[in-house]
Amino acid sequence: MSLETPARGEKFFDRDEEVRLISSYIARGEHVIVVGLRKVGKTSILFRLADVLAEDHLILYYYVPETKNLRFYAAYAFLLRSD
C-alpha cells in the first residue's frame, strides 16, 4: 500500500466505523470537519464518503495546505469555535 496516495477501493479498510459515523452526521444535516495529523487517513475517509454519498449529495473537498500564516490560523480557529 502506498503512503503517497489516498486509499481507494479494496485498499481502503478498517475505517468503516468512521465512515458510518460521519455519514450519520451528514444525514442529520450536521456540518463535518475532518482534521488530524498528516498521513492518518483523512483524505481516504473523505474519498470513501464521496463514493458512498455521491448519489444523494453534492461533495465538496477543499484542501487546506500547511501554512505559517497566523491570520489563516486565527480565521480557522474562529470557524471551529462552537456557539
C-alpha positions in Angstrom: 0.0 0.0 0.0 1.3 3.4 -0.9 1.5 6.1 1.7 1.6 8.8 -1.0 -1.9 8.5 -2.3 -5.3 8.1 -0.6 -6.5 4.5 -0.2 -9.4 3.7 -2.5 -11.5 0.7 -3.3 -10.0 -2.6 -1.9 -7.1 -0.7 -0.4 -9.5 1.2 1.9 -10.0 -0.8 5.1 -10.5 -0.5 8.9 -12.4 2.8 8.8 -16.0 1.6 8.3 -17.0 3.0 11.8 -15.7 6.4 11.0 -17.5 6.5 7.6 -20.7 5.3 9.3 -20.4 8.0 12.0 -19.7 10.8 9.6 -22.5 9.6 7.2 -24.9 9.7 10.1 -23.9 13.4 10.9 -24.5 14.3 7.3 -27.8 12.5 7.2 -28.9 14.7 10.2 -27.9 17.8 8.3 -24.8 18.5 10.5 -21.6 20.0 9.2 -18.5 17.9 9.4 -14.8 18.9 9.5 -12.2 16.2 9.4 -8.9 17.3 11.0 -5.8 15.3 12.1 -2.1 14.8 11.7 -0.6 14.1 8.3 -0.9 10.6 6.8 -3.5 9.3 9.2 -6.2 8.7 6.6 -8.3 11.8 6.5 -8.3 12.1 2.7 -9.0 8.3 2.3 -12.0 8.6 4.6 -13.3 11.6 2.7 -12.9 9.9 -0.7 -14.7 6.9 0.7 -17.6 9.1 1.9 -17.7 10.7 -1.5 -18.1 7.3 -3.1 -20.8 6.3 -0.6 -22.8 9.6 -0.6 -22.3 10.8 -4.2 -25.7 9.6 -5.4 -27.6 11.8 -2.9 -25.2 14.6 -2.0 -23.0 17.2 -3.6 -19.5 16.6 -2.3 -17.1 19.5 -1.7 -13.4 18.6 -1.0 -11.2 21.6 0.0 -7.6 21.0 0.7 -6.0 23.4 3.3 -2.3 23.2 2.9 0.1 23.7 5.9 0.8 27.4 6.5 2.7 29.5 8.9 0.3 32.4 8.2 -1.0 33.5 11.6 -4.0 35.2 10.1 -5.0 31.9 8.5 -4.8 30.1 11.9 -6.8 32.8 13.5 -9.6 32.6 10.9 -9.5 28.8 11.1 -9.8 28.8 14.9 -12.7 31.3 14.6 -14.5 28.9 12.2 -14.0 25.9 14.6 -15.4 27.7 17.7 -18.7 26.3 18.9 -21.6 28.6 19.8 
